Amino acid sequence: FSKGYAKLYVQEVCAPGYRPCGAQECIEETKFCDGVVDCADGSDEIPSKC
């Protein structure tokens, strides 16, 4: 007998004009790559996301 496990993938949905951060939050698009860390995890200042 074997147990099966399903993987759950959650896609962050933000309001228009906002983008998701890695820490399950949304910030305004204009705050990405502005030189100020706005996401709790700092993901808004990662060059690959700019």
Buried (B, 14 or more C-beta within 10 A) or exposed (E): EEEEEEEEEEEEEBEEEBBBBBEEBBBBEEBBEEEEEBBEEEBBBEEEEE
